[in-house]
Amino acid sequence: MIPAHYNHPSIYIWGILNECASKTEYGKECYTKQLSLIKELDQTRPHSFASCKFKTDICFGLPDVVSYNIYPKWYHDTPVGEYLDDLYQWVQKETEGRGKPFLITEIGAGGIYGYRNPYHSKWTEEYQARTLEDQVRSVLEYQDCCGVYIWQFCDIRISEEWFGTRPRTMNNKGIVDEYRRRKLAYDVVKKIFEEYGDYME
């Protein structure tokens, strides 16, 4: 992949092993080998991996960028800013990731297209839109965070082990559904990013 896409202008970072065993010694061996290989193949771009190991990751000494997938207000009720700051401070004080650029590489909430109610309950478009707005604004306002990726653009099918716990046997975190129909979250996300204007300004 790296030799094939080396000159692609949109690639600014190489990432590997999403949410893998970065809290284990075996995992650390795997990350070490792969990140070393990436560095041999391309010394011009930084590399990273996306962790979901809350305060247990032992591999942040290896990448150039610390990347975290977090879902406050979706998988747990901790306020977004509080969760983000707690995690960032742990990285700075307790890990070898201190001083490195810090990215949020997944954030989001589920919403089923067309499911709305006055209670704004979980899985409604209203809940998804409100949660994403809180998440994205909190991350963008956090001065020590370099950027954020929303999970995800569109709803997708999921693997068999998740069938019993996800409505419609789908990952419903898209801001559009699988037919690209916009959910309420689409316009919320669009509005937030439009507020930031041209990055060149």
C-alpha positions, 0 to 999 in steps of 0.5 A: 500500500505504501509504495503504491500510494506514496505520491498521493497528495491526500495522504498525510499520515500512515495508520495501522491496526485500528483498536488492536492489542496495544495494551499487551506485550504481544501487541507491542511487538506487532506494532513495533515491527509494523511501524518500523517497516512503515518508517523504512518505506516512507520517512516523509510522513508520520505514522500512528495507530488508533487506540480504544484502550482507556488508560491501559495502552502501552504502545504510545512510545512507538508512533509519531502521533497519539490517536484515540477512538472515543465515544463519550455520551454514547457508550458512557455518560461522562461529559465530553470535555471531561472525558477528553481532558482526563484522557489527554492528561493521562497520556501526558503524565503517564505514557511515552506519548507525552508531547506528541500530537494528539488526534481523535480518530473516531467519535460519534453516536448511532441514529436510525434514519427516520426514527424520531420522537419527542423524548430524543431517546437513544438511537433517534436522529435527535439524540445522534445529532445532539450528541455529535454536536456536543462531541465535535464542538468539545474536541474542536475547542480543546486546544491540545487536540490536533483534529477529529474524525467522525465515525462515520459517513454512512451506515454499514453492515457489521460482522456476525458477532455484532448482529444481536446488539446493533439495530438492523444488523448495521453500524448506524453511526453514519450521518447518512444511512446506507442509501445516503439519505441525510439524518439530522446529524448531517446538517449539524456536522456541516454547520459546525465545520462551516463555522470554521471557514477556510483553513487558510484564513 
